[in-house]
Amino acid sequence: MFDFLEGYDVLGAFWTTVQLTVLSGVGSLVWGILLAGMRVSPVPLMRGFGTAYVNIVRNIPLTIIILFTSLGLADIFGVTMGAEDFKIQGFRLAVLGLIAYTAAFVCEAIRSGINTVPLGQAEAARAIGLSFSQTLRLIVLPQAFRAVIGPLANVLIALTKNTTVAAAIGVAEAATLMKSMIENEAQTLAIGTVFALGFVVLTLPTGLLLGWLGKRLAVKR
């Protein structure tokens, strides 16, 4: 029934997709938190940079960003990401592009959570001598995260599906293998069904788990 899968490393392709998702997810969370901090910063220059970054990056197609990391950073500026092997270099550049793109959405999700924290708590923190960064780190962000687990889960699911764009620069993830199989095999519908189910297996449990976690940790108002 699944003879058409013989000779193809489907699990290996999906493992690459998982690696892209995890590494890009962690990087996006870190960069997104920093951007969110900039967007609510009292320093006009930082606030302006954060706002400009989010508004510009969110309106650029991901494919263009991924291609820029390969054709622009690698081919024109010689950025190799510390890798001599072309496949490893492509993988790392894809992670970089996914981080740059996804962080803009992470930033907006976290900023919406920051806006749910009562202003009086930040004012009380400043009244006892805490700096802006201390207030953000110790008082605001812990509460903001509890409010945005659901939206962040949606961003992570979107990121998992967006990893397919890495095929544009030759990263051997699931979409790349599916394209190769469709070109070489006649069972297009069966191949598409297998890969569609593979992404459902990756994203559905994640969404259910984080959705449940979000309800458990939601701040009672």
Secondary structure, 3 states (H helix, E strand, C coil): CCHHHCCCCHHHHHHHHHHHHHHHHHHHHHHHHHHHHHHCCCCHHHHHHHHHHHHHHCCCCHHHHHHHHHHHHHHHCCCCCCCCCHHHHHHHHHHHHHHHHHHHHHHHHHHHHHCCCCHHHHHHHHHCCCCHHHHHHHHHHHHHHHHCHHHHHHHHHHHHHHHHHHHHHCCCCHHHHHHHHHHHCCCHHHHHHHHHHHHHHHHHHHHHHHHHHHHHHCCCC
